[in-house]
Amino acid sequence: MDTIAERYSAVLQRVAQAAQRVGRHAEEITVVAVSKTWPAEAILQAYAVGIRHFGENRTEELESKRTAVSHTLGPDNGITWHLIGTLQSRKTEVAAGFADCFHALDRLKIAHRLSHHLQENGRTLPVFLEMNLSGEASKSGFSCTTWETNATQQTELRTAIVDMLQLPGLQVQGCMTMAPWDAPEAEIRTLFRRTRALKEWLETAVPTLHLPFLSMGMTDDFEIAIEEGATHVRVGRAIFGSRP
Ligand SMILES: *Cc1c(COP(=O)(O)O)cnc(C)c1O
């Protein structure tokens, strides 16, 4: 199993099987191929086997690979470029110019800056709110560690979201989370389940909010994520191999 074609087809099969186990359709699930650290040539190989969703965690890499790939394939290549990593304020302009979807919106300040640059560019950007349910200090995201019972966290989330919904250019479409590194399966599953419940709670807490999407699951846990309702899985190593 060492070509992108073989690895990708194995991933699609596992996606389909996980979906089937819980009565879902594989078509509901978008596999974002995480190409971070790989050169543009790897993206072209993946494109040749039919991959159209790519994930990058750094704005510089996204910009340079998007530019290189458009140079080869033309601008209307059908690729959706997902920015999946935490964004620093000074990188919001590049993100607003080059990302087609942003999975890691983790604070209001970033939302405001993105909106400002999106308006300048006349673009819109679908975004996922990154939710930190594990409390791991290394994880960014809105603080939701005890959201089920913590009125302060609930109020803060609701207030932030109401504010974000006013921002032109920003399309709040879902929640994103990351499981703790190396946690036991039961813990990962609980975390994904709580994230889905949080998304559903937010839709009732903010009546104008519609969150069709849930971005969760990576190489080691995407099947659990699908069983728990993920619509987007972000898979790197299982498609491209171990990163260079
Ligand atoms: C690197 C990365 C992934 C993919 O990780 P793999 O383990 O290679 O599948 C997914 N999401 C984010 C935010 C990442 O940074």
The ligand as a MOL file (V3000), in Angstrom:
LIG
                    3D

  0  0  0     0  0            999 V3000
M  V30 BEGIN CTAB
M  V30 COUNTS 15 15 0 0 0
M  V30 BEGIN ATOM
M  V30 1 C -2.1550 17.5550 10.4750 0
M  V30 2 C -3.5930 17.7610 10.7810 0
M  V30 3 C -4.5520 16.7970 10.4270 0
M  V30 4 C -4.2200 15.4840 9.7400 0
M  V30 5 O -3.4640 14.6580 10.5590 0
M  V30 6 P -3.1550 13.1120 10.1630 0
M  V30 7 O -2.9000 12.4890 11.4660 0
M  V30 8 O -2.0030 13.1490 9.2460 0
M  V30 9 O -4.3830 12.5850 9.5040 0
M  V30 10 C -5.8790 17.0740 10.7120 0
M  V30 11 N -6.2590 18.2240 11.3160 0
M  V30 12 C -5.3740 19.1800 11.6730 0
M  V30 13 C -5.8570 20.4150 12.3280 0
M  V30 14 C -4.0160 18.9690 11.4240 0
M  V30 15 O -3.1330 19.9230 11.7750 0
M  V30 END ATOM
M  V30 BEGIN BOND
M  V30 1 1 1 2
M  V30 2 1 2 3
M  V30 3 2 2 14
M  V30 4 1 3 4
M  V30 5 2 3 10
M  V30 6 1 4 5
M  V30 7 1 5 6
M  V30 8 2 6 7
M  V30 9 1 6 8
M  V30 10 1 6 9
M  V30 11 1 10 11
M  V30 12 2 11 12
M  V30 13 1 12 13
M  V30 14 1 12 14
M  V30 15 1 14 15
M  V30 END BOND
M  V30 END CTAB
M  END
